Amino acid sequence: MKAWRVHENGEPREVMRLDEVPDPVAGPGQLLLRVRAANINFPDALLCRGQYQARPPLPFTPGVEICGEIVAVGEGAEGRAGDRVLAQPPLPRGGFAELAVADAATVRPAPDSLDDAEAAALHIGYQTGWFGLHRRAHLQPGETLLVHAAAGGVGSAAVQLGKAAGATVIGVVGGPDKARTARELGCDLVIDRRTEDIVAAVKEATGGRGADVVYDPVGGDAYAKSVKCIAFEGRLLVVGFASGAIPSPGLNHALVKNYAIVGLHWGLYNAHDPAAIDACHRELTALAARGAIKPLVSERVALADAADAVQRVADGTTTGRIVVTPN
């Protein structure tokens, strides 16, 4: 089969190589999947660069979430050939390939309401958004949610989930094209960080109160602006550092303004509370069925174009999700 592999760390376009490799085999407790669609996440770029918290042995295949079709069932595993599922193939054999294996216990049914590319983009970004907004920040109907990078893959999920929860959603983007996308996603107010003052715009929109919840997958300057326009008893969700700059929070500032800085590492729930992952998947499936959420898939690219697509995600030039469709 064909699979993209990283033989040395560096920029995705330079280090990803499309190789011919042996077909994988489903071991005990595993499923062999034909990859129908593989969503590109920012961590895929970090993995290529060697900057992610996990560093798989070289060479490895990136691609951390897929929609696949069960081809074979390993000993002791539960599954039925032909079923369409969502999976996270364990590294070093990720999903940017024609075939992948996954632990059967972590595989979940793909929602019927979403096509392959949309389903491939549902799991990580939307689970992160749901756990962040509901379990960590306890977002309430009528509250104001500020989402940074609102037109991106992670941000667009948070926008949709915020609207589904009954919040007023303010989206921060960079540039007119992304502003247009954020409005189409349902943002009540869109702020272009390149031409507008984020702090002033948030305070004006909220009558001086500020945002009750801030969803920040960017870090750096986004974090610095957020703490200047967060409400009394607000919750600032630290989701990631796409800017490459990890902020140093001023705890004295959190004290005098009475807000909470809340970390979110969604992957830890797989070990600490896997039942909550299943419950969240059922909730997301129900939301998708009634049209409250739908992954924003801006591009569907062939397997041969995956390296270029991962590079564009790394460069921050994309809107929504890019999904690789091998077949």
C-alpha positions as CSV (number, residue, x, y, z in Angstrom):
1,M,0.0,0.0,0.0
2,K,1.0,3.7,-0.2
3,A,1.7,5.6,3.0
4,W,3.2,9.0,3.8
5,R,6.2,8.6,6.1
6,V,8.5,11.1,7.9
7,H,12.1,9.9,7.8
8,E,13.6,13.0,9.5
9,N,12.1,16.0,11.3
10,G,11.5,19.2,9.5
11,E,8.8,21.1,7.6
12,P,6.1,18.7,6.3
13,R,6.5,19.5,2.7
14,E,10.2,18.7,2.9
15,V,10.2,15.6,5.1
16,M,7.0,13.7,4.2
17,R,7.6,11.0,1.6
18,L,5.0,8.9,-0.2
19,D,6.3,5.3,0.2
20,E,5.2,1.8,-0.8
21,V,5.0,-0.2,2.4
22,P,3.6,-3.6,3.3
23,D,-0.1,-3.8,4.2
24,P,-0.7,-3.7,7.9
25,V,-2.3,-6.7,9.7
26,A,-4.9,-6.5,12.5
27,G,-3.4,-7.9,15.6
28,P,-5.3,-9.1,18.7
29,G,-7.9,-6.5,19.7
30,Q,-7.3,-4.5,16.6
31,L,-9.3,-3.7,13.4
32,L,-7.8,-3.3,9.9
33,L,-9.4,-0.3,8.2
34,R,-9.5,1.0,4.7
35,V,-9.0,4.7,5.0
36,R,-11.9,6.6,3.4
37,A,-10.8,10.0,4.7
38,A,-8.1,11.3,7.0
39,N,-8.4,14.7,8.6
40,I,-5.4,17.0,8.9
41,N,-4.8,18.4,12.4
42,F,-2.2,20.9,13.5
43,P,-0.5,18.2,15.6
44,D,0.3,16.4,12.4
45,A,2.6,19.3,11.4
46,L,4.1,19.4,14.9
47,L,4.8,15.7,14.7
48,C,6.7,16.3,11.4
49,R,8.7,19.0,13.0
50,G,9.5,16.9,16.1
51,Q,7.7,19.5,18.3
52,Y,4.8,17.5,19.5
53,Q,4.7,16.1,23.1
54,A,4.8,12.6,21.6
55,R,7.7,11.8,19.3
56,P,7.2,8.5,17.5
57,P,10.2,6.6,16.1
58,L,11.3,7.4,12.6
59,P,10.1,6.7,10.1
60,F,6.4,7.2,11.0
61,T,3.1,7.9,9.2
62,P,1.2,11.0,10.4
63,G,-2.5,11.3,10.5
64,V,-4.2,11.1,13.9
65,E,-7.9,10.8,12.9
66,I,-9.7,9.0,10.1
67,C,-13.0,7.8,8.8
68,G,-12.5,4.2,7.7
69,E,-14.2,1.0,6.7
70,I,-13.5,-2.2,8.6
71,V,-11.7,-4.7,6.4
72,A,-10.6,-7.3,8.9
73,V,-11.2,-8.0,12.6
74,G,-8.3,-9.2,14.8
75,E,-8.5,-11.9,17.4
76,G,-10.7,-10.9,20.3
77,A,-11.8,-7.6,18.7
78,E,-15.4,-6.6,18.1
79,G,-16.3,-5.2,14.7
80,R,-18.1,-6.0,11.5
81,A,-16.5,-5.9,8.0
82,G,-17.9,-3.1,5.9
83,D,-18.9,-0.9,8.9
84,R,-18.0,2.8,8.6
85,V,-16.1,4.0,11.7
86,L,-14.1,6.9,13.3
87,A,-10.6,5.9,14.5
88,Q,-7.3,7.3,15.7
89,P,-4.6,5.0,14.4
90,P,-1.8,4.7,16.9
91,L,1.5,6.1,15.8
92,P,3.9,5.3,14.3
93,R,1.4,4.0,11.7
94,G,-1.0,6.9,11.3
95,G,-3.8,7.6,8.9
96,F,-2.2,9.2,5.9
97,A,-2.2,5.9,4.1
98,E,-4.5,3.6,2.2
99,L,-4.9,1.2,5.1
100,A,-4.5,1.6,8.9
101,V,-5.0,-0.4,12.1
102,A,-6.7,0.8,15.3
103,D,-7.5,-0.6,18.7
104,A,-11.1,-1.8,18.5
105,A,-12.0,-0.4,21.9
106,T,-11.2,3.2,20.7
107,V,-13.2,2.9,17.4
108,R,-16.7,4.5,17.2
109,P,-19.4,4.5,14.6
110,A,-19.3,7.3,12.0
111,P,-22.5,9.4,12.1
112,D,-24.8,8.7,9.2
113,S,-25.6,12.4,8.8
114,L,-22.0,13.2,7.8
115,D,-20.1,12.1,4.7
116,D,-16.6,10.5,5.0
117,A,-14.6,13.8,5.0
118,E,-16.9,15.5,7.5
119,A,-16.9,12.4,9.8
120,A,-13.1,12.3,9.7
121,A,-13.0,15.8,11.1
122,L,-15.6,15.2,13.9
123,H,-13.7,13.5,16.6
124,I,-10.7,15.3,18.0
125,G,-11.7,18.9,17.3
126,Y,-15.3,18.6,18.4
127,Q,-14.5,16.4,21.4
128,T,-11.9,19.0,22.4
129,G,-14.5,21.8,22.0
130,W,-17.2,19.9,23.9
131,F,-15.0,19.0,26.9
132,G,-13.5,22.5,26.9
133,L,-16.8,24.4,26.8
134,H,-18.9,22.1,28.9
135,R,-16.8,20.1,31.3
136,R,-14.0,22.6,31.9
137,A,-15.5,26.0,31.4
138,H,-19.2,25.1,32.1
139,L,-20.5,27.4,29.4
140,Q,-24.1,28.5,30.1
141,P,-26.9,29.7,27.8
142,G,-26.8,33.4,27.4
143,E,-23.1,33.8,28.2
144,T,-20.6,35.3,25.8
145,L,-18.0,33.0,24.2
146,L,-14.9,34.5,22.6
147,V,-13.2,32.1,20.1
148,H,-9.8,32.8,18.6
149,A,-9.0,31.4,15.1
150,A,-12.7,31.1,14.7
151,A,-12.5,30.1,11.0
152,G,-9.9,27.4,11.6
153,G,-10.5,23.7,12.2
154,V,-10.5,23.8,16.0
155,G,-12.1,27.3,16.3
156,S,-14.9,26.5,13.9
157,A,-15.9,23.5,16.0
158,A,-16.0,25.7,19.1
159,V,-18.1,28.3,17.3
160,Q,-20.7,25.7,16.3
161,L,-20.7,24.1,19.8
162,G,-21.0,27.5,21.4
163,K,-24.1,28.4,19.3
164,A,-25.6,25.0,20.0
165,A,-25.2,25.7,23.7
166,G,-27.1,29.0,23.5
167,A,-24.1,31.3,23.8
168,T,-23.4,34.6,22.1
169,V,-20.3,33.9,20.1
170,I,-17.6,36.4,19.1
171,G,-15.1,35.1,16.6
172,V,-11.6,36.5,16.1
173,V,-10.0,35.9,12.7
174,G,-7.2,37.2,10.5
175,G,-8.3,38.6,7.2
176,P,-11.6,39.2,5.3
177,D,-11.9,35.7,3.8
178,K,-11.8,34.2,7.3
179,A,-14.1,36.8,8.6
180,R,-16.7,35.8,5.9
181,T,-16.3,32.2,6.9
182,A,-16.8,33.0,10.6
183,R,-20.0,34.8,9.9
184,E,-21.3,31.9,7.8
185,L,-20.5,29.6,10.8
186,G,-22.9,31.6,12.9
187,C,-20.7,34.1,14.9
188,D,-22.8,36.9,16.3
189,L,-19.8,39.2,15.9
190,V,-16.6,38.8,14.0
191,I,-13.4,40.7,14.8
192,D,-10.5,40.9,12.3
193,R,-7.4,41.0,14.5
194,R,-5.5,42.6,11.6
195,T,-7.6,45.7,11.4
196,E,-9.6,45.9,14.6
197,D,-8.8,46.3,18.3
198,I,-10.0,43.0,19.9
199,V,-10.2,44.3,23.4
200,A,-12.2,47.4,22.5
201,A,-14.5,45.4,20.2
202,V,-15.3,42.8,22.9
203,K,-16.0,45.4,25.6
204,E,-18.2,47.4,23.3
205,A,-20.2,44.3,22.3
206,T,-20.7,43.2,25.9
207,G,-21.4,46.6,27.4
208,G,-18.0,46.7,29.1
209,R,-18.5,43.3,30.8
210,G,-16.2,41.2,28.7
211,A,-16.3,37.6,27.5
212,D,-17.5,35.0,30.0
213,V,-15.5,32.2,28.3
214,V,-12.5,32.5,26.0
215,Y,-11.5,29.6,23.8
216,D,-7.8,30.0,22.9
217,P,-6.0,27.5,20.7
218,V,-3.5,30.2,19.6
219,G,-1.6,31.5,22.7
220,G,0.8,34.3,22.4
221,D,-0.8,37.7,21.6
222,A,-4.3,36.1,21.6
223,Y,-3.9,35.2,25.2
224,A,-2.6,38.6,26.1
225,K,-5.6,40.3,24.5
226,S,-8.0,37.8,26.1
227,V,-7.1,38.6,29.7
228,K,-7.8,42.3,29.0
229,C,-11.4,41.6,28.0
230,I,-12.5,38.7,30.1
231,A,-15.5,39.1,32.4
232,F,-15.7,38.9,36.1
233,E,-15.6,35.2,37.0
234,G,-14.7,34.5,33.4
235,R,-13.0,31.3,32.3
236,L,-10.0,31.3,29.9
237,L,-9.5,28.0,28.2
238,V,-6.0,27.2,27.2
239,V,-6.4,24.8,24.3
240,G,-3.1,25.1,22.4
241,F,-0.4,27.3,21.1
242,A,-0.8,27.5,17.3
243,S,1.1,30.8,17.3
244,G,4.2,29.0,18.6
245,A,4.4,31.3,21.6
246,I,3.5,29.9,25.0
247,P,2.3,32.8,27.3
248,S,3.4,33.2,30.9
249,P,0.2,34.0,32.8
250,G,0.2,36.8,35.4
251,L,-1.4,35.1,38.4
252,N,-1.7,38.5,40.1
253,H,-3.8,39.7,37.2
254,A,-6.1,36.6,37.5
255,L,-6.4,37.3,41.2
256,V,-7.4,41.0,40.9
257,K,-9.8,40.4,38.0
258,N,-11.2,37.2,39.5
259,Y,-11.0,35.0,36.4
260,A,-9.9,31.4,36.0
261,I,-7.2,30.0,33.7
262,V,-8.3,26.5,32.7
263,G,-6.1,24.0,30.9
264,L,-7.5,21.4,28.5
265,H,-5.7,18.3,27.4
266,W,-8.5,16.3,25.8
267,G,-6.3,13.2,25.2
268,L,-6.0,12.6,29.0
269,Y,-9.7,11.7,29.1
270,N,-9.0,8.5,27.1
271,A,-7.1,7.3,30.2
272,H,-8.9,9.0,33.0
273,D,-12.5,8.8,31.9
274,P,-13.1,6.8,28.7
275,A,-16.8,6.5,29.4
276,A,-17.0,10.3,29.0
277,I,-15.5,10.1,25.5
278,D,-18.2,7.7,24.5
279,A,-20.9,9.9,26.0
280,C,-19.5,12.9,24.2
281,H,-19.5,11.0,20.9
282,R,-23.2,10.2,21.3
283,E,-23.9,13.8,22.0
284,L,-21.9,15.0,19.0
285,T,-23.7,12.4,16.8
286,A,-27.1,13.7,18.0
287,L,-26.0,17.3,17.3
288,A,-24.8,16.4,13.8
289,A,-28.1,14.5,13.1
290,R,-30.2,17.6,13.8
291,G,-27.8,19.9,11.9
292,A,-26.5,21.9,14.9
293,I,-22.9,21.0,14.0
294,K,-21.2,20.1,10.8
295,P,-17.4,20.1,10.3
296,L,-16.3,22.8,7.9
297,V,-14.4,20.9,5.2
298,S,-12.9,23.5,3.0
299,E,-10.8,21.1,0.8
300,R,-10.7,17.4,0.0
301,V,-7.3,16.5,-1.4
302,A,-5.9,13.3,-2.9
303,L,-3.4,11.2,-1.0
304,A,-0.6,12.4,-3.3
305,D,-1.2,16.0,-2.2
306,A,-1.2,15.3,1.6
307,A,2.3,16.7,2.2
308,D,1.5,20.1,0.7
309,A,-1.8,20.2,2.6
310,V,-0.1,19.5,5.9
311,Q,2.3,22.3,5.2
312,R,-0.5,24.8,4.5
313,V,-2.1,23.8,7.8
314,A,1.3,24.3,9.5
315,D,1.6,27.8,7.9
316,G,-1.9,28.9,9.1
317,T,-3.1,29.8,5.6
318,T,-6.1,27.4,5.6
319,T,-9.8,27.8,6.6
320,G,-11.7,25.0,8.2
321,R,-10.5,21.5,7.6
322,I,-8.5,19.9,4.9
323,V,-9.2,16.2,4.5
324,V,-7.2,13.6,2.6
325,T,-9.2,11.1,0.6
326,P,-7.0,8.2,-0.4
327,N,-9.6,6.3,-2.4
